[in-house]
């Protein structure tokens, strides 16, 4: 089974695959390239909200994930726009729609990645096949699991990146080479260091999920009005 991890970056999407014998990395710059990757791989973990609420500000999976991560890392989990705000042409209008339905304002962070959320939402709603192989996950949860309980250094610090890379290297020796080569090949304005380690964590857990199975937060998966799961996937 061909597996991959995909994380959003400034250039588009950072893709990593640790599939044995087919290890690779790539930056996907267009919608068509992302769609092609979704179709090529058999299982993908992606750090982008998939199932969306219609009227509630916070998805249950996000609330539970914040609790799982603890106070220090809970801020890394944000509430995505509700579905009625997904097609808003501007932040002001999306914010207004979100507030009208939930009495909560949409964060600027959520609005910044709304085009990415909208793209994946569209691709999955158009294809039943993709719904069965593209799974929302969260790198900080995966790194927590990889470290046996808690990450002690935030990834916005150099030592936080090093710590995460060391954890990955212990499982995937090629991680060091990929990290160095990606930094050499792409500018920081295209791909940042945390994009690299996050996509590697997603790739590693997508890979091992084939044998170990997938767990979800919450345990009983809820679905949105378009039939997409509102759940965080991990191993």
ZIQUILIN-V297249 format. One record per residue. RES is the residue in three letters. PHI is phi in radians with two decimals (* if undefined). OMEGA is omega in whole degrees, -180 to 180 (* if undefined). Layout:
res | phi | omega
RES | PHI | OMEGA
RES | PHI | OMEGA
//
This chain:
res | phi | omega
UNK | * | 179
UNK | -1.53 | -177
UNK | -2.20 | -179
UNK | -2.74 | 171
UNK | -2.10 | -179
UNK | -2.30 | 178
UNK | -2.26 | 178
UNK | -1.18 | 175
UNK | -2.48 | -176
UNK | -1.12 | 180
UNK | -1.40 | -177
UNK | 2.59 | -178
UNK | -2.50 | 174
UNK | -1.65 | -179
UNK | -1.98 | 175
UNK | -2.26 | 172
UNK | -2.26 | 174
UNK | -1.88 | 177
UNK | -1.00 | -175
UNK | -1.00 | 180
UNK | 1.47 | -180
UNK | -2.27 | -180
UNK | -1.03 | -178
UNK | -2.81 | 170
UNK | -2.41 | 179
UNK | -2.85 | 171
UNK | -1.88 | -179
UNK | -1.65 | -172
UNK | -1.74 | -176
UNK | -2.20 | 177
UNK | -1.07 | -179
UNK | -1.14 | 179
UNK | -1.19 | 177
UNK | -1.15 | 179
UNK | -1.05 | 179
UNK | -1.09 | 179
UNK | -1.15 | 177
UNK | -1.01 | -178
UNK | -1.33 | -176
UNK | -1.31 | -176
UNK | -1.45 | -178
UNK | -1.56 | 178
UNK | -2.63 | -178
UNK | -2.35 | 169
UNK | -1.74 | -177
UNK | -2.28 | 180
UNK | -1.64 | 178
UNK | -2.58 | 178
UNK | -1.00 | -179
UNK | -1.97 | 178
UNK | -1.22 | -175
UNK | -2.12 | 175
UNK | -1.41 | 175
UNK | -1.68 | -175
UNK | -2.33 | -178
UNK | -1.52 | -178
UNK | -1.22 | -175
UNK | -2.02 | 174
UNK | -1.22 | 180
UNK | -1.07 | -179
UNK | -1.12 | 178
UNK | -1.24 | 178
UNK | -1.08 | -180
UNK | -1.22 | 179
UNK | -1.15 | 177
UNK | -1.04 | 179
UNK | -1.12 | 180
UNK | -1.12 | -177
UNK | -1.33 | -179
UNK | 1.57 | -172
UNK | -1.04 | -175
UNK | -1.16 | -174
UNK | -1.83 | 178
UNK | -0.98 | 180
UNK | -1.10 | 178
UNK | -1.32 | 179
UNK | -1.85 | 179
UNK | -2.07 | 179
UNK | -1.47 | 179
UNK | -1.25 | 178
UNK | -1.11 | 173
UNK | -1.24 | -175
UNK | -1.02 | 179
UNK | -1.06 | -179
UNK | -1.66 | -173
UNK | -1.13 | -176
UNK | -1.69 | 180
UNK | -1.09 | -177
UNK | -1.36 | -179
UNK | -2.57 | 179
UNK | -1.08 | -178
UNK | -1.05 | -179
UNK | -1.26 | 177
UNK | -1.12 | 180
UNK | -1.10 | -180
UNK | -1.13 | 180
UNK | -1.10 | 180
UNK | -1.04 | -178
UNK | -1.23 | -180
UNK | -1.07 | -177
UNK | -1.56 | -171
UNK | -2.06 | -174
UNK | 1.08 | 176
UNK | -2.26 | 179
UNK | -1.45 | 177
UNK | -1.39 | -180
UNK | -1.23 | 178
UNK | -1.11 | 178
UNK | -1.06 | 179
UNK | -1.15 | -180
UNK | -1.15 | -178
UNK | -1.04 | -179
UNK | -1.77 | 179
UNK | -1.00 | 176
UNK | -1.02 | 178
UNK | -1.22 | 177
UNK | -1.07 | -179
UNK | -1.10 | -179
UNK | -1.11 | -179
UNK | -1.13 | 177
UNK | -0.99 | -179
UNK | -1.14 | -179
UNK | -1.09 | -178
UNK | -1.29 | 179
UNK | -1.19 | -179
UNK | -1.46 | -174
UNK | -2.43 | 176
UNK | -1.12 | -180
UNK | -1.12 | -179
UNK | -1.20 | 179
UNK | -1.04 | -175
UNK | -1.60 | -177
UNK | -2.38 | 176
UNK | -1.95 | -172
UNK | -2.16 | 175
UNK | -1.27 | 175
UNK | -2.41 | -178
UNK | -2.54 | -175
UNK | -0.96 | -178
UNK | -1.15 | 175
UNK | -1.16 | -179
UNK | -1.15 | 178
UNK | -1.16 | 176
UNK | -1.07 | 178
UNK | -1.13 | -178
UNK | -1.15 | -179
UNK | -1.62 | 176
UNK | 1.38 | 176
UNK | 2.67 | -176
UNK | -2.76 | 172
UNK | -1.69 | -173
UNK | -1.71 | -180
UNK | -2.20 | -180
UNK | -1.24 | -173
UNK | -1.36 | 175
UNK | -1.43 | 175
UNK | -1.91 | 180
UNK | -0.98 | -178
UNK | -1.21 | 175
UNK | -1.21 | 176
UNK | -1.13 | -179
UNK | -1.06 | -180
UNK | -1.06 | 180
UNK | -1.14 | 179
UNK | -1.15 | 177
UNK | -1.10 | 178
UNK | -1.09 | -179
UNK | -1.22 | -179
UNK | -1.05 | -179
UNK | -1.14 | -179
UNK | -1.78 | -177
UNK | -2.32 | -177
UNK | -0.94 | -179
UNK | -1.26 | -178
UNK | -1.01 | 179
UNK | -1.04 | -179
UNK | -1.12 | 179
UNK | -1.05 | -178
UNK | -1.06 | -179
UNK | -1.15 | -177
UNK | -1.16 | 179
UNK | -1.13 | 179
UNK | -1.11 | 179
UNK | -1.31 | -174
UNK | -1.45 | -175
UNK | -2.11 | 178
UNK | -1.29 | 178
UNK | -1.09 | 178
UNK | -1.28 | 178
UNK | -1.86 | -178
UNK | -2.42 | 178
UNK | -1.70 | -176
UNK | -1.03 | -179
UNK | -1.22 | 174
UNK | -1.09 | -178
UNK | -1.18 | -177
UNK | -1.19 | 178
UNK | -1.13 | -180
UNK | -1.17 | 176
UNK | -1.16 | 178
UNK | -1.09 | 178
UNK | -1.07 | -179
UNK | -1.13 | -178
UNK | -1.11 | -178
UNK | -1.30 | 173
UNK | -1.09 | -179
UNK | -1.13 | -175
UNK | -1.32 | 179
UNK | -1.16 | -180
UNK | -1.07 | 180
UNK | -1.61 | -173
UNK | -1.65 | 180
UNK | 1.52 | -176
UNK | -1.96 | 172
UNK | -1.88 | -178
UNK | -2.36 | 168
UNK | -2.04 | -1
UNK | -1.33 | -178
UNK | -1.10 | 176
UNK | -1.68 | -173
UNK | -1.27 | 173
UNK | -1.73 | -178
UNK | -2.11 | -180
UNK | -1.47 | -175
UNK | -1.18 | 177
UNK | -1.79 | 178
UNK | 1.43 | 180
UNK | -1.71 | -175
UNK | -1.24 | 173
UNK | -1.74 | -173
UNK | -2.72 | 174
UNK | -1.77 | -176
UNK | -1.79 | 179
UNK | -2.69 | -180
UNK | -2.19 | *
//
